[in-house]
Amino acid sequence: MTGTRAWPTFWSGQWDEGWTSLLTADDFDLDAINQTLLESTDQRPQNLTPQPASISPAPESLPDATTGLTAVQRRWHTFSETKAIPSQRASPEPLSGGTTGPLRTHADDRYRQKLVESLRPPVQVGILPSTSFLDFCLQAYFSHFQAIFPLIHAPTFHPSRENAVLLLSMCTIGSLFIGSAKALGHGISMFERLHKAILASWDSYIQTPNSAHLHAIQASMIGQTFGLLLGRPRDLVGIEFFHGTMVAWARKVRLFVFDEDPLGDVQSLEDDSDALRLTWKNWARLEERKRIILALHIHDAEFAKLHHHEPILRHAPENLPQLSAPELFAAPCAKSWKALYLRTKPRVQGTHRPVTGGRTSLLREFPQNDFLSYAMLESIGALACENSSRGPSGRAVVQQCEELLMEWYCKYAHVANASKHPDHFCLLILWHSIFMHLDTGFDQLECACGRDGDAAAQKSRPYASSWAESRAATRALLHATCIHQHFQLLPIGAEPAIHVPMALYNSGIAWACFTRFGSGVGDSLVDPATLSEFPEIKLFGAKQLKSFHDLRSNLQWGKSECGPMLKTIDLLGKISHWKVAGSFATTLMALVDTQDFFFDQP
């Protein structure tokens, strides 16, 4: 099984061929958009160059004896000291202490001005980059990112002042593909300013018409994705905070509650009529709303895995909104859309999946849209994240997730075998990574490796040692081996889905903990009889099982570094556009760097 349904390519991907700039229309005014951002934050530009601290990820810190922080702790991808996030504003001077001066009991104008400055939110200063730069970023977004995170209806997207925040948010993603530090610096600058501008104007967005708040939510969703892919500690923490706001915002504007309005008799509409174009655009806006819901579920599941907590949303794969076929979403004009819609109309009716048999179930007919399949799989993974306990109730959740994963795989295999196109969403990598989380507490494994310091590591090491000798470790490593194999099968130049860096990272953590805290006593757990206890083992090929056995037979115990773990670091290095992959690699490398005997002769 090598792929899934083809994703139609609306944009050619050739930046110099066949591209008509979207930023040359009469109603697109870059100066007006820049002024809008400045007004929304009440901040005037002071410097035309992005701050150097915002251009590159936070540098690796050396151990500091005064703080008690270890080298591993400082190099962890989520570690962020308070002093590492400058406020850019001086707090009001404290009142004079002791009895050496009079007690201030009134506020003068000077004190009032300091209060005003301290309460004003800091904003990344500077004007927007040139129209040419934004145009290249927009091209890069549609050429490289649209296929793996299709939120925007590209054929009806038209830059204007009304959707300025959405356009600039798309350009932040595009800056990841330009290939220069200066371009990334501009992307970070736009990201930080947009984030502050949206936070400062959230109340006005809620009161605006549907199209305006839809653009703002789309912009925020793309911005959240940029923060995740950028991978700076401050951003990985920041997107976690803002995610709750996104969910509350979506609920406030009733994004989750909608009826799929009938489009009427589409067949009777003239091909070149205004009525057909209006019907097409209304359908596109409804489709975009559904995709925001799916993206929220995807983010919710990914953030839960990243920060090791329960998801915010209540995930039920059967209740996700249905999407139309990708070919329909990519139809370049109303006439083409009409022809495709009339052919696919029976498939796109209905908003929610039916619940059958009194338990969570997937559709009898597997969805013909891989983005929906992606969200379904992430929701199954979110159910696993809710399983924080390991008692009888936890075992029931694990069993339910196993059944859903097996059902998903069997139905997905049937659809994928009919197509030879690449898997844009890296669904099998996600499938294997969810199995890794069923019986393994990665929060405790990370803690045992030193994420929270030596004292916390000592408390978590009994769990890590017990895990390393258990069936759970065997299962996790078996799926980690498959994740490596599937990643290496990705076509050269293909952009991995947003969950791939963390899936690889968890594979590295699993191997590092297995060799560091294990003893090899549990090698009997890889016997065929033991492996047969895993329901998914029958889906594995002989080549995958042989690779797993070969890796297990060449390990050295008592050390974090091992061949598969170092291989993970190498694979993360091949993901050049998603900077978070480098952050994950730095975390894994910190586990090796702290052991001097790996590099130096004892």
C-alpha positions as CSV (number, residue, x, y, z in Angstrom):
1,M,0.0,0.0,0.0
2,T,1.9,3.0,-1.2
3,G,-0.6,5.9,-1.5
4,T,-4.1,7.3,-1.4
5,R,-6.4,9.3,-3.6
6,A,-4.7,11.9,-5.8
7,W,-4.8,15.4,-4.5
8,P,-5.6,17.7,-7.5
9,T,-2.9,20.3,-8.1
10,F,-4.5,23.7,-8.6
11,W,-1.2,25.5,-8.4
12,S,1.6,24.3,-10.7
13,G,4.3,24.7,-8.2
14,Q,6.5,26.3,-10.8
15,W,7.0,29.8,-9.4
16,D,8.2,31.3,-12.6
17,E,5.8,29.6,-14.9
18,G,2.1,30.2,-15.3
19,W,1.7,32.3,-12.1
20,T,-0.4,35.4,-12.1
21,S,0.3,37.6,-9.0
22,L,-2.7,37.8,-6.7
23,L,-1.3,41.0,-5.2
24,T,-1.7,43.3,-8.3
25,A,-5.4,43.8,-8.1
26,D,-6.8,47.3,-7.6
27,D,-8.3,46.5,-4.2
28,F,-5.1,45.2,-2.7
29,D,-3.2,48.0,-0.9
30,L,-0.1,46.9,1.0
31,D,0.2,50.3,2.8
32,A,-3.4,50.2,3.9
33,I,-3.0,46.7,5.3
34,N,0.2,47.7,7.2
35,Q,-1.7,50.7,8.6
36,T,-4.5,48.4,9.7
37,L,-2.1,46.3,11.7
38,L,-0.5,49.3,13.3
39,E,-3.8,50.8,14.2
40,S,-5.1,47.5,15.7
41,T,-2.2,47.5,18.1
42,D,-1.8,51.2,18.6
43,Q,1.9,50.9,17.8
44,R,4.1,52.8,15.4
45,P,7.1,51.4,13.6
46,Q,10.5,52.1,15.1
47,N,12.7,49.8,13.2
48,L,12.5,48.3,9.7
49,T,14.5,45.2,10.5
50,P,13.1,42.2,12.4
51,Q,14.7,41.8,15.8
52,P,17.7,39.3,15.6
53,A,16.3,37.3,18.5
54,S,13.2,36.6,16.5
55,I,15.0,35.4,13.4
56,S,16.7,32.3,14.8
57,P,15.7,29.7,17.4
58,A,16.8,30.2,20.9
59,P,20.5,29.3,21.3
60,E,21.5,26.3,23.3
61,S,22.2,27.3,26.9
62,L,25.1,26.1,29.0
63,P,24.3,24.6,32.5
64,D,23.8,27.3,35.1
65,A,24.8,26.3,38.6
66,T,22.9,29.3,40.1
67,T,19.5,28.1,38.7
68,G,20.0,24.3,39.2
69,L,19.0,23.7,35.6
70,T,20.7,20.8,33.8
71,A,22.1,20.8,30.3
72,V,19.4,18.4,29.1
73,Q,16.7,20.5,30.7
74,R,17.8,23.7,29.0
75,R,18.0,22.1,25.6
76,W,14.5,20.6,25.8
77,H,12.3,21.7,23.0
78,T,9.6,23.1,25.4
79,F,12.0,24.8,27.9
80,S,11.6,28.5,28.1
81,E,12.8,30.7,30.9
82,T,10.8,33.8,31.9
83,K,13.8,36.0,31.1
84,A,14.0,34.5,27.6
85,I,10.8,36.3,26.7
86,P,11.5,40.0,27.0
87,S,8.5,42.2,27.7
88,Q,10.0,45.1,25.8
89,R,8.4,47.4,28.3
90,A,9.7,48.7,31.7
91,S,7.4,48.1,34.6
92,P,6.5,51.2,36.7
93,E,9.2,51.9,39.3
94,P,8.4,50.4,42.7
95,L,7.5,52.6,45.6
96,S,10.4,53.5,47.9
97,G,10.9,50.8,50.4
98,G,11.6,51.0,54.1
99,T,11.4,54.2,56.0
100,T,14.0,56.1,54.0
101,G,11.4,58.1,52.0
102,P,7.8,59.3,52.1
103,L,5.1,56.8,51.1
104,R,3.5,57.7,47.7
105,T,-0.3,58.0,48.1
106,H,-1.2,59.6,44.8
107,A,-0.5,59.0,41.1
108,D,1.0,61.9,39.1
109,D,1.1,62.2,35.3
110,R,4.6,60.6,35.1
111,Y,3.4,57.6,37.0
112,R,0.3,57.4,34.9
113,Q,2.3,57.4,31.6
114,K,4.5,54.5,32.9
115,L,1.3,52.6,33.7
116,V,0.1,53.2,30.1
117,E,3.4,52.0,28.6
118,S,3.5,48.9,30.8
119,L,0.0,47.8,30.0
120,R,0.4,48.3,26.2
121,P,1.0,44.9,24.6
122,P,4.5,44.5,23.0
123,V,4.4,44.2,19.3
124,Q,7.2,43.1,16.9
125,V,8.0,46.5,15.3
126,G,8.6,47.2,11.6
127,I,6.6,47.6,8.4
128,L,5.6,44.7,6.2
129,P,8.0,43.4,3.6
130,S,7.6,44.2,-0.1
131,T,4.8,43.0,-2.3
132,S,7.2,40.9,-4.3
133,F,8.3,39.0,-1.1
134,L,4.6,38.5,-0.1
135,D,3.8,37.2,-3.6
136,F,6.6,34.6,-3.4
137,C,5.4,33.5,0.0
138,L,1.9,33.2,-1.2
139,Q,3.1,31.1,-4.2
140,A,5.0,28.9,-1.8
141,Y,2.0,28.4,0.4
142,F,-0.2,27.2,-2.4
143,S,2.6,25.2,-4.0
144,H,3.8,23.3,-1.0
145,F,1.4,23.7,2.0
146,Q,-2.1,23.6,0.5
147,A,-1.9,19.9,-0.3
148,I,-1.0,18.9,3.3
149,F,-3.3,21.3,5.2
150,P,-6.1,22.4,2.8
151,L,-8.0,25.0,4.7
152,I,-8.4,27.7,2.0
153,H,-10.6,27.4,-1.1
154,A,-7.9,28.5,-3.5
155,P,-10.0,29.2,-6.6
156,T,-12.2,31.8,-4.8
157,F,-9.4,33.3,-2.7
158,H,-8.8,36.9,-3.7
159,P,-6.5,39.2,-1.6
160,S,-8.2,42.3,-0.3
161,R,-8.1,44.5,2.8
162,E,-11.0,42.5,4.3
163,N,-8.9,39.3,4.4
164,A,-5.6,40.9,5.0
165,V,-4.9,39.0,8.2
166,L,-5.5,35.8,6.4
167,L,-3.2,36.6,3.5
168,L,-0.4,37.7,5.9
169,S,-0.8,34.5,7.9
170,M,-0.5,32.4,4.8
171,C,2.6,34.4,3.9
172,T,4.2,33.4,7.3
173,I,3.9,29.7,6.3
174,G,5.3,30.6,2.8
175,S,8.4,32.2,4.4
176,L,9.4,28.7,5.7
177,F,10.1,27.7,2.1
178,I,12.1,30.7,0.8
179,G,15.3,29.3,2.2
180,S,16.9,32.3,3.9
181,A,17.2,33.5,7.4
182,K,16.0,37.0,6.4
183,A,12.9,35.5,4.9
184,L,12.2,33.5,8.0
185,G,12.8,36.6,10.1
186,H,10.1,38.5,8.1
187,G,7.8,35.5,8.6
188,I,8.3,35.5,12.3
189,S,7.8,39.3,12.5
190,M,4.5,39.0,10.6
191,F,3.5,36.1,12.8
192,E,4.1,37.9,16.1
193,R,2.4,41.1,14.9
194,L,-0.6,39.2,13.6
195,H,-0.9,37.3,16.8
196,K,-1.0,40.5,18.9
197,A,-3.3,42.3,16.4
198,I,-5.8,39.5,16.5
199,L,-5.7,39.3,20.3
200,A,-6.2,43.1,20.5
201,S,-9.2,42.9,18.2
202,W,-11.0,39.7,19.1
203,D,-14.1,41.4,20.3
204,S,-14.6,43.3,17.0
205,Y,-14.0,40.1,15.0
206,I,-16.8,38.4,16.9
207,Q,-19.2,41.2,16.1
208,T,-18.4,41.3,12.4
209,P,-20.2,39.4,9.6
210,N,-19.5,35.8,9.0
211,S,-16.9,36.3,6.3
212,A,-14.8,38.6,8.5
213,H,-14.7,36.3,11.5
214,L,-14.1,33.3,9.2
215,H,-11.0,35.0,7.8
216,A,-9.8,35.8,11.3
217,I,-10.3,32.2,12.5
218,Q,-8.6,30.9,9.4
219,A,-5.7,33.3,9.9
220,S,-5.4,32.2,13.6
221,M,-5.5,28.6,12.6
222,I,-2.7,29.0,10.1
223,G,-0.7,31.1,12.6
224,Q,-1.1,28.3,15.2
225,T,0.3,25.9,12.6
226,F,3.2,28.2,11.9
227,G,4.1,28.4,15.6
228,L,4.1,24.6,15.8
229,L,6.3,24.2,12.7
230,L,8.6,27.0,13.8
231,G,9.3,25.1,17.0
232,R,10.8,27.8,19.2
233,P,10.1,27.0,22.9
234,R,8.2,30.2,23.4
235,D,5.9,29.4,20.4
236,L,5.3,25.8,21.4
237,V,4.1,27.1,24.8
238,G,2.3,30.1,23.2
239,I,0.2,28.1,20.8
240,E,-0.9,25.9,23.7
241,F,-2.2,28.9,25.5
242,F,-3.9,30.3,22.4
243,H,-5.5,27.0,21.4
244,G,-8.0,27.3,24.2
245,T,-8.9,30.8,22.9
246,M,-9.4,29.3,19.5
247,V,-11.8,26.7,20.8
248,A,-13.8,29.3,22.8
249,W,-13.9,31.6,19.8
250,A,-15.2,28.8,17.5
251,R,-17.9,28.0,20.0
252,K,-18.9,31.6,20.4
253,V,-19.5,32.1,16.7
254,R,-21.2,28.7,16.6
255,L,-18.8,27.3,14.2
256,F,-19.5,23.7,15.3
257,V,-23.3,24.2,14.8
258,F,-24.4,24.4,11.3
259,D,-26.8,22.8,8.8
260,E,-25.7,21.8,5.4
261,D,-28.1,24.1,3.4
262,P,-29.4,22.6,0.3
263,L,-28.0,24.2,-2.8
264,G,-31.2,23.8,-4.8
265,D,-31.3,22.7,-8.3
266,V,-27.7,23.2,-9.4
267,Q,-28.3,21.5,-12.7
268,S,-30.8,24.2,-13.8
269,L,-28.3,27.1,-13.2
270,E,-26.6,28.4,-16.4
271,D,-22.9,27.7,-16.6
272,D,-21.9,31.4,-16.9
273,S,-24.6,32.9,-14.7
274,D,-24.1,35.0,-11.6
275,A,-26.4,32.6,-9.7
276,L,-24.1,29.7,-10.3
277,R,-21.0,31.6,-9.2
278,L,-22.8,32.7,-6.0
279,T,-23.9,29.2,-5.3
280,W,-20.3,28.0,-5.8
281,K,-18.9,30.6,-3.4
282,N,-21.5,29.8,-0.8
283,W,-20.7,26.1,-1.0
284,A,-17.0,27.0,-0.7
285,R,-17.5,29.0,2.5
286,L,-19.4,26.1,4.0
287,E,-16.6,23.7,3.0
288,E,-14.0,26.0,4.6
289,R,-16.0,26.1,7.8
290,K,-15.9,22.3,7.9
291,R,-12.2,22.3,7.3
292,I,-11.6,24.7,10.2
293,I,-13.4,22.2,12.5
294,L,-11.2,19.4,11.3
295,A,-8.1,21.5,11.7
296,L,-9.1,22.4,15.3
297,H,-9.4,18.7,16.1
298,I,-6.0,18.0,14.5
299,H,-4.4,20.7,16.5
300,D,-6.1,19.6,19.7
301,A,-4.8,16.1,19.3
302,E,-1.3,17.2,18.4
303,F,-1.0,19.7,21.2
304,A,-2.2,17.1,23.7
305,K,0.6,14.8,22.6
306,L,3.2,17.6,22.6
307,H,2.3,18.8,26.1
308,H,1.0,15.5,27.6
309,H,-2.4,16.4,28.7
310,E,-6.0,15.6,27.9
311,P,-7.5,17.2,24.7
312,I,-9.8,20.2,25.1
313,L,-12.4,19.0,22.6
314,R,-14.5,15.9,23.0
315,H,-13.3,13.8,20.1
316,A,-15.7,11.4,18.3
317,P,-14.5,10.4,14.9
318,E,-18.0,9.5,13.8
319,N,-19.2,13.1,14.4
320,L,-16.7,15.0,12.3
321,P,-18.3,16.9,9.4
322,Q,-18.1,15.3,6.1
323,L,-16.0,16.9,3.3
324,S,-16.5,16.9,-0.4
325,A,-14.1,15.1,-2.7
326,P,-10.8,17.0,-3.1
327,E,-11.4,17.3,-6.8
328,L,-14.5,19.2,-6.1
329,F,-12.7,21.6,-3.6
330,A,-10.1,22.3,-6.2
331,A,-12.4,22.9,-9.2
332,P,-11.0,26.1,-10.8
333,C,-14.3,27.7,-11.8
334,A,-18.0,27.5,-11.2
335,K,-18.6,25.7,-14.5
336,S,-16.1,22.9,-13.6
337,W,-17.4,22.8,-10.1
338,K,-21.0,22.3,-11.3
339,A,-20.0,19.4,-13.5
340,L,-18.1,17.7,-10.7
341,Y,-20.8,18.4,-8.1
342,L,-23.5,16.8,-10.2
343,R,-21.3,13.6,-10.5
344,T,-20.4,13.4,-6.8
345,K,-23.6,14.8,-5.3
346,P,-24.7,11.5,-3.6
347,R,-21.4,11.4,-1.7
348,V,-21.4,14.8,-0.2
349,Q,-24.9,14.8,1.4
350,G,-25.0,14.6,5.2
351,T,-22.9,16.4,7.8
352,H,-22.3,13.8,10.4
353,R,-21.6,10.1,10.5
354,P,-24.2,7.8,12.0
355,V,-23.4,6.1,15.3
356,T,-24.0,2.3,15.1
357,G,-24.0,-0.5,17.6
358,G,-23.9,1.8,20.6
359,R,-20.2,2.6,20.3
360,T,-17.9,4.8,18.4
361,S,-17.7,3.6,14.8
362,L,-16.4,4.8,11.5
363,L,-18.4,5.1,8.3
364,R,-19.4,2.0,6.5
365,E,-18.2,3.7,3.4
366,F,-14.7,5.1,4.0
367,P,-14.5,8.8,3.2
368,Q,-13.1,9.8,-0.2
369,N,-11.2,12.7,1.3
370,D,-7.9,12.1,2.9
371,F,-8.1,15.3,5.0
372,L,-11.2,13.9,6.7
373,S,-9.4,10.5,7.1
374,Y,-6.5,12.5,8.7
375,A,-8.9,14.2,11.2
376,M,-10.6,10.9,12.0
377,L,-7.2,9.3,12.8
378,E,-6.2,12.2,15.0
379,S,-9.4,12.0,16.9
380,I,-8.7,8.3,17.6
381,G,-5.3,9.4,18.8
382,A,-7.0,12.0,21.1
383,L,-9.0,9.2,22.7
384,A,-5.8,7.5,23.6
385,C,-4.5,10.8,25.1
386,E,-7.5,10.9,27.4
387,N,-6.4,7.5,28.8
388,S,-4.3,9.0,31.5
389,S,-4.9,6.1,34.0
390,R,-3.7,2.5,33.6
391,G,-6.6,0.9,35.5
392,P,-9.4,-1.3,34.1
393,S,-11.2,1.7,32.6
394,G,-7.9,2.7,30.9
395,R,-7.6,-0.8,29.4
396,A,-11.1,-0.4,28.0
397,V,-10.2,2.8,26.2
398,V,-7.1,1.1,24.8
399,Q,-9.1,-1.7,23.5
400,Q,-11.6,0.7,21.9
401,C,-8.7,2.6,20.2
402,E,-7.3,-0.7,19.0
403,E,-10.6,-1.6,17.4
404,L,-11.0,1.8,15.8
405,L,-7.4,1.8,14.5
406,M,-7.8,-1.7,13.0
407,E,-11.1,-0.6,11.4
408,W,-9.6,2.5,10.0
409,Y,-6.6,0.6,8.6
410,C,-8.7,-2.0,6.8
411,K,-10.9,0.5,5.2
412,Y,-8.1,2.8,4.3
413,A,-6.1,0.0,2.7
414,H,-9.1,-0.8,0.5
415,V,-9.2,2.8,-0.7
416,A,-5.4,3.2,-1.0
417,N,-4.9,0.0,-3.0
418,A,-7.0,1.5,-5.7
419,S,-4.7,4.4,-6.1
420,K,-0.9,4.7,-6.7
421,H,-0.6,8.3,-5.7
422,P,1.5,9.5,-2.7
423,D,0.1,9.9,0.7
424,H,0.2,13.7,1.2
425,F,-0.9,13.4,4.9
426,C,1.5,10.6,5.9
427,L,-1.4,8.8,7.4
428,L,0.4,5.5,8.0
429,I,3.1,7.3,10.0
430,L,0.3,8.8,12.2
431,W,-1.4,5.4,12.5
432,H,1.8,3.8,13.8
433,S,2.5,6.8,16.2
434,I,-1.0,6.4,17.8
435,F,-0.3,2.8,18.5
436,M,2.9,3.9,20.3
437,H,0.8,6.0,22.6
438,L,-1.7,3.3,23.6
439,D,0.4,1.6,26.3
440,T,3.3,4.0,26.7
441,G,3.5,7.1,28.9
442,F,5.7,9.4,27.0
443,D,5.3,12.1,29.7
444,Q,7.0,9.9,32.2
445,L,9.7,8.7,29.7
446,E,10.6,12.3,28.9
447,C,10.7,13.1,32.6
448,A,13.0,10.1,33.3
449,C,15.3,11.5,30.6
450,G,15.7,14.8,32.5
451,R,13.1,17.1,31.0
452,D,12.2,18.5,34.4
453,G,15.5,18.1,36.2
454,D,17.3,15.4,38.1
455,A,14.9,15.2,41.0
456,A,11.9,14.6,38.8
457,A,13.9,12.2,36.7
458,Q,14.7,10.0,39.7
459,K,10.9,9.7,40.5
460,S,10.1,8.7,36.9
461,R,12.9,6.2,36.4
462,P,11.1,3.2,38.1
463,Y,8.3,3.6,35.5
464,A,10.9,3.8,32.6
465,S,12.7,0.7,33.9
466,S,9.5,-1.2,34.2
467,W,8.4,0.0,30.8
468,A,11.6,-1.1,29.1
469,E,11.0,-4.7,30.1
470,S,7.4,-4.8,29.2
471,R,5.2,-5.7,26.2
472,A,4.4,-2.0,25.9
473,A,8.0,-1.3,25.0
474,T,8.1,-4.0,22.4
475,R,4.9,-2.7,20.8
476,A,6.1,0.9,20.8
477,L,9.5,0.0,19.2
478,L,7.8,-2.2,16.6
479,H,5.8,0.8,15.5
480,A,8.8,3.1,15.8
481,T,10.6,0.9,13.3
482,C,7.7,1.2,10.9
483,I,7.6,5.0,11.2
484,H,11.3,5.1,10.1
485,Q,10.5,2.9,7.1
486,H,7.5,4.9,6.0
487,F,9.3,8.2,6.4
488,Q,12.2,6.9,4.2
489,L,9.7,6.0,1.5
490,L,8.5,9.6,1.1
491,P,9.3,11.0,-2.3
492,I,12.3,13.4,-2.5
493,G,11.0,16.9,-2.2
494,A,7.7,16.0,-0.6
495,E,6.6,18.0,2.4
496,P,5.9,15.7,5.4
497,A,2.6,16.4,7.2
498,I,2.7,18.5,10.4
499,H,2.6,15.5,12.7
500,V,5.6,13.7,11.2
501,P,8.4,15.5,13.2
502,M,6.8,14.6,16.6
503,A,6.2,11.0,15.4
504,L,9.9,10.6,14.6
505,Y,10.8,12.3,17.9
506,N,8.7,9.9,20.0
507,S,10.4,7.1,18.1
508,G,13.7,8.4,19.2
509,I,12.6,8.8,22.8
510,A,11.3,5.3,22.9
511,W,14.6,3.8,21.6
512,A,16.7,6.0,24.0
513,C,14.7,4.9,27.0
514,F,14.6,1.3,26.0
515,T,18.4,1.0,25.8
516,R,19.1,3.3,28.7
517,F,16.7,1.8,31.3
518,G,16.4,-1.7,29.9
519,S,18.6,-4.7,30.5
520,G,17.8,-7.0,27.7
521,V,16.2,-9.5,30.1
522,G,12.8,-9.1,28.3
523,D,14.1,-10.2,24.9
524,S,11.7,-13.1,25.1
525,L,9.0,-10.5,24.5
526,V,9.9,-10.5,20.8
527,D,9.0,-14.2,20.3
528,P,6.4,-14.8,17.6
529,A,4.0,-16.0,20.3
530,T,4.3,-12.8,22.2
531,L,4.0,-10.6,19.1
532,S,0.9,-12.4,18.0
533,E,-0.9,-10.9,21.1
534,F,-0.9,-7.6,19.3
535,P,-4.0,-7.4,17.1
536,E,-2.2,-5.2,14.5
537,I,0.7,-7.7,14.0
538,K,-1.1,-9.5,11.2
539,L,-1.0,-6.3,9.2
540,F,2.8,-6.2,9.3
541,G,4.9,-7.6,6.5
542,A,7.8,-10.1,7.0
543,K,10.3,-7.4,6.0
544,Q,9.1,-5.1,8.8
545,L,9.3,-7.8,11.4
546,K,12.8,-8.8,10.2
547,S,14.0,-5.2,10.5
548,F,12.7,-5.0,14.0
549,H,14.4,-8.2,15.1
550,D,17.7,-7.0,13.5
551,L,17.6,-3.7,15.4
552,R,16.8,-5.5,18.7
553,S,19.8,-7.9,18.3
554,N,22.4,-5.1,18.0
555,L,21.8,-3.0,21.1
556,Q,24.1,-1.9,24.0
557,W,22.3,-1.5,27.3
558,G,22.6,1.3,29.8
559,K,23.1,4.0,27.3
560,S,20.7,6.5,25.6
561,E,22.5,6.3,22.3
562,C,21.8,3.5,19.9
563,G,21.6,3.0,16.2
564,P,17.8,3.6,15.8
565,M,17.9,6.6,18.1
566,L,20.8,8.2,16.2
567,K,19.0,7.3,12.9
568,T,16.0,9.3,14.2
569,I,18.2,12.4,14.7
570,D,19.4,12.0,11.1
571,L,15.9,11.6,9.7
572,L,14.7,14.7,11.6
573,G,17.6,16.6,10.0
574,K,16.1,15.8,6.6
575,I,13.0,17.8,7.4
576,S,14.5,21.2,6.5
577,H,11.4,23.4,6.2
578,W,9.8,22.5,9.5
579,K,12.1,24.0,12.1
580,V,10.5,22.1,14.9
581,A,12.2,19.0,13.6
582,G,15.6,20.6,14.4
583,S,14.3,21.4,17.9
584,F,13.3,17.8,18.4
585,A,16.7,16.7,17.1
586,T,18.4,19.0,19.6
587,T,16.5,17.4,22.5
588,L,17.5,13.9,21.4
589,M,21.1,15.0,20.8
590,A,21.2,16.4,24.3
591,L,20.6,12.9,25.7
592,V,23.8,11.8,23.9
593,D,25.9,14.9,24.5
594,T,25.6,14.5,28.3
595,Q,27.4,11.2,28.1
596,D,31.0,12.0,27.5
597,F,32.1,8.4,26.9
598,F,30.1,8.4,23.6
599,F,32.5,10.9,22.0
600,D,35.7,10.5,24.1
601,Q,37.7,7.4,24.7
602,P,37.2,6.3,28.3
